[in-house]
Amino acid sequence: MIEVSPAPSAGPRPYRPWLAALLSFVFPGFGQAYAGKHGAALILALPVLMLGVAATVILTGALGGMRNNMLANDFLIGVLAVNGALLAWR
């Protein structure tokens, strides 16, 4: 009698760390999404997406004089102060 072995099951595909690193290099959060960590992927991708939307809105002039206000010395000094406070806190 011929013994028949069961067919290998089609389980989850093997995880490739190098591919996750490459995807994270292409866009922050892609590697985490590939690894199944969707919450971390969203947290990492959201700031980049928000920055892209803000840059597009400012550069296209959709908000009028906001571009000039965001490049004013007072605003930039405030941003540096907030960054310094966050650095000291961390």
Secondary structure as UniProt FT lines:
FT   HELIX           17..26
FT   TURN            28..29
FT   HELIX           30..34
FT   TURN            35..36
FT   HELIX           38..60
FT   TURN            61..65
FT   HELIX           66..70
FT   HELIX           73..89
//
